[in-house]
Amino acid sequence: MWRCPWLVNFCFFWLPPLLLTAGIFILAGDLGSTSKFRLPVIILQFLLPSLSMSKIVWISDILRKVAHFLVYGLLLIGYARAWRWHIRMKPLPAIVLALMICLAVSAADEARQALHRSRSGCPHDVALDMSGALAAAGVMYPILRRGRRDQPKSEL
């Protein structure tokens, strides 16, 4: 059987954050607007039929903001993990580089949203995205310092 370990490693470490980045950019366009992406509102209407539509839309907006926070936390985890354990960077530079990538993705995401009439790019969303990334950085730093089980102690 033909094996390609570098491709397996690349897919294991880099594919998750790259796919998440692509998903962010896909939803940053018109497709991710509240008028087009109605699934959360439909689910909330089903689960909470007694609430008015204005309250359901409000809850949906809150859930979208929570999703921003969580997605950028996951994005930081993905990139920090790849830089630390595939490229073998030290923990702090890996996290700083992952934070810079998250900032670039968030700024590009909001800039792209500003180009669509159905969306509104907002600097507050960049701050929200980065707060999720910073929270994940606080969780990831001790994990990255500890290292992998198969990694020699000298590389920590």
N, C-alpha and C positions, 0 to 999 in steps of 0.2 A: 504494500500500500504506500502511496506517495504521501510524504509528510512535508509540511512547510511550517516549522515552529515559529518563525518570525511573523507569519501571517496570523497564526493562532494567537500569539501574544498581542499583536496589534489589535485584532478583533476583541480580545478579552479586555484590554485596557482602554483602548481609544474609541471603539465603536459606540459604547453607551453614551459618553458625553457628546460625541459628534451627532448621534441620532437625536439626542435631546435638544441640541442646538438647532438642528434642522427643524424639529417640531416647533420650537419657539418661533423660528422665522416663518414657518408655514402659517401658524396661527396669528402672527403679527399682522398679516394682511387682512383683507376684507373677510376672509373665511372665519377669522376669530372674533369678528364683531358680535355684539349682543344681538343684532338683528338677524345674523346668519346662523350663529351657534346658539340655538335655543334649547338644546338638550337639558342643561341644568334647570331652566325655568319649567320645562315640561315635567321633569322628575319631581321638582318641588311642588308643582301643582298637584301631582298624583299623591305625594306623601302628605301634603298639608292642604287639603281641599278647603278648609274653613278660612284660610287666610286670603286677604284681598290681593289683587294682582300687584298693587304697588308694594306691598310688604314682600311678596315673593320676588319681585325684581330687586328689592333692596337686599334680601338675603342672598340672591344670586350674585349681586355685585360684591358683597362681603366675601362670598366663597371664591370669586375670581381673584380678589386681593390675597386671600390666604393661599390660593394656588400659585400666584406670583412668588410669594415668600418661599413656599416649599419647593417649587421647581428650580429656583435659583440656588437654593440650598443643595439640591440634588446635583445641579450642574457643577457647583464648586466641588462637591465630593467626587464626582466623576473625573474632573480634570486634575484635582490634587492627587487622587489615587494613581492616575496615569503618569503624571510627572514624577511622583515619588517612587513608584514601584516598577514602572517600565523603563523610564529614563534614568532612574536611580538618583534623583535630586535629593538634597537634604530637605527635611520637613518644612522649614520656614520658607525657603525660596519656592518650593512646590506650591505652598498655600498662597504666597504673594502672587505668583504667576497665574494661579487659578482665579484669584480675585480680580486680576487685571483682565483676564478673559471674560469673566462674568460681567465686569463693567463695560467692556467693549460690546458684548452681546446685548446687554440691556440697553445701552445707548443706541445701538443700531436698531434694536427692536422698536424702541419708542420713536426713533426718526422715521422708520418705515411706517409706523402707525399714523404719524402725522401726515403722510402722503395720501391717506385714504379718507374720503369724506365720512365714511361710516365709523371711523376710529378717531381717537384723539391721543396723540403722543403727549406724555406728561412727565416733567422732571420728577414729580413726586413718585411716579412708578419706578423710576430708576433708583430712587432712595429706598423704596420698598424692596425691590429686587436685591439691592446690595445688602440690606439688613438681613435678608434670608441667607445670602452668601456668607456674611460675617458670622451669623449664628452657626452655620455649618462649619465655618473655619474654626470657631471655638471648640466645637465638638471633635473635629478631625485632627487638630494639632496633636493632642496627646496620643491619638491612635497612630498617626504617622510617625511620631517619635518612637513609639514602641517597636515598630517595624514588623516585618512578616516573619512567620515562624521558620521559613526556609532560607532566610537571609542571615548571613554571618554577622556577628556582633560588630565587626570592624566597619561595616558599611552604615551603621546607624550614626 
